[in-house]
Amino acid sequence: MSVKVLATSKAMSDLSVIAVHVKKYNDAATARKVVNALLDEAERLGQDHFHRIAEELDGYDGPPAREVHRWVCLAGHYELHYEVLPAYAEEPTAIAILRVWDTRQDR
């Protein structure tokens, strides 16, 4: 079963910041590859219960209940925070990508 993956405006803004940062040290093509790889990682979270493999984060207590996870990817250089919707459902209907960070940068 595949679950729909949605990116929030904050996550899209984070991807823009990452692209600008990568372009400082590489070319535009490399920045595009990094952003596309991050989007691929996000899409992968929606496949076959893959979304529950990542670490569940504290601090997102309700009400209503929230199920937020942290996925570290691309050789540990990037981190995605995402929410499973509805929280703790056996068959979720969506994954919302909340934030995307380069773990090597201050946030």
C-alpha positions as CSV (number, residue, x, y, z in Angstrom):
1,M,0.0,0.0,0.0
2,S,1.3,3.4,-0.9
3,V,0.5,6.5,1.1
4,K,0.3,10.0,-0.4
5,V,3.3,12.2,0.6
6,L,2.8,16.0,0.9
7,A,5.4,18.6,1.5
8,T,4.5,21.6,3.7
9,S,5.5,25.1,2.7
10,K,8.2,25.1,5.4
11,A,9.7,21.9,3.9
12,M,9.7,23.4,0.4
13,S,11.4,26.5,1.9
14,D,14.0,24.3,3.6
15,L,14.7,22.6,0.2
16,S,15.3,26.0,-1.4
17,V,17.8,26.9,1.4
18,I,19.6,23.6,0.9
19,A,19.8,24.2,-2.8
20,V,21.3,27.6,-2.3
21,H,23.8,26.2,0.2
22,V,24.8,23.4,-2.1
23,K,25.3,25.8,-5.0
24,K,27.8,27.8,-2.9
25,Y,30.2,24.8,-3.1
26,N,29.0,23.0,-6.3
27,D,27.2,23.8,-9.5
28,A,23.4,24.1,-10.0
29,A,23.2,20.6,-11.4
30,T,24.5,19.1,-8.2
31,A,22.1,21.2,-6.1
32,R,19.2,19.9,-8.3
33,K,20.5,16.3,-7.7
34,V,20.5,16.8,-4.0
35,V,17.0,18.3,-3.9
36,N,15.7,15.5,-6.1
37,A,17.3,12.9,-4.0
38,L,15.7,14.4,-0.9
39,L,12.3,14.4,-2.7
40,D,12.8,10.8,-3.6
41,E,13.6,10.0,0.1
42,A,10.3,11.7,1.1
43,E,8.3,9.7,-1.5
44,R,9.9,6.5,-0.3
45,L,8.4,7.2,3.2
46,G,5.0,6.6,1.7
47,Q,5.8,3.0,0.5
48,D,4.7,-0.2,2.3
49,H,4.8,0.9,6.0
50,F,8.2,2.4,5.5
51,H,7.0,5.5,7.4
52,R,7.2,3.8,10.8
53,I,10.8,2.7,10.5
54,A,12.2,6.1,11.5
55,E,12.6,7.4,15.1
56,E,9.5,8.8,16.6
57,L,10.0,12.3,18.1
58,D,8.8,13.6,21.5
59,G,7.4,17.1,21.9
60,Y,4.5,16.9,19.5
61,D,1.9,16.0,22.2
62,G,-1.7,16.8,21.5
63,P,-4.5,17.3,21.6
64,P,-5.0,16.1,19.0
65,A,-2.4,13.3,19.1
66,R,0.5,13.7,16.5
67,E,2.8,11.1,15.2
68,V,6.0,12.8,14.1
69,H,9.2,11.0,13.0
70,R,12.7,11.9,12.1
71,W,14.3,10.2,9.1
72,V,18.1,10.7,8.6
73,C,19.1,10.1,5.0
74,L,21.7,10.6,2.3
75,A,24.7,9.4,4.3
76,G,23.5,11.1,7.4
77,H,23.8,14.6,5.9
78,Y,20.1,15.4,5.8
79,E,17.1,15.0,8.1
80,L,13.4,14.9,7.3
81,H,10.8,15.5,10.0
82,Y,7.4,14.2,8.9
83,E,3.9,13.5,10.4
84,V,1.9,10.4,9.8
85,L,-1.8,11.3,9.2
86,P,-4.0,10.4,10.9
87,A,-1.8,9.7,14.0
88,Y,-1.3,6.0,14.9
89,A,-3.7,4.8,12.3
90,E,-3.2,1.3,11.1
91,E,-3.7,2.5,7.5
92,P,-2.5,6.1,7.3
93,T,-3.9,8.3,4.5
94,A,-1.0,10.7,4.1
95,I,2.6,11.6,5.2
96,A,3.3,15.4,5.6
97,I,6.9,16.4,5.3
98,L,7.3,19.1,8.0
99,R,10.9,20.1,7.7
100,V,14.1,19.2,5.9
101,W,17.6,20.1,7.3
102,D,21.2,19.7,6.3
103,T,22.6,18.2,9.5
104,R,26.0,19.9,8.9
105,Q,24.4,23.4,9.2
106,D,23.2,25.3,12.2
107,R,19.5,25.6,12.4
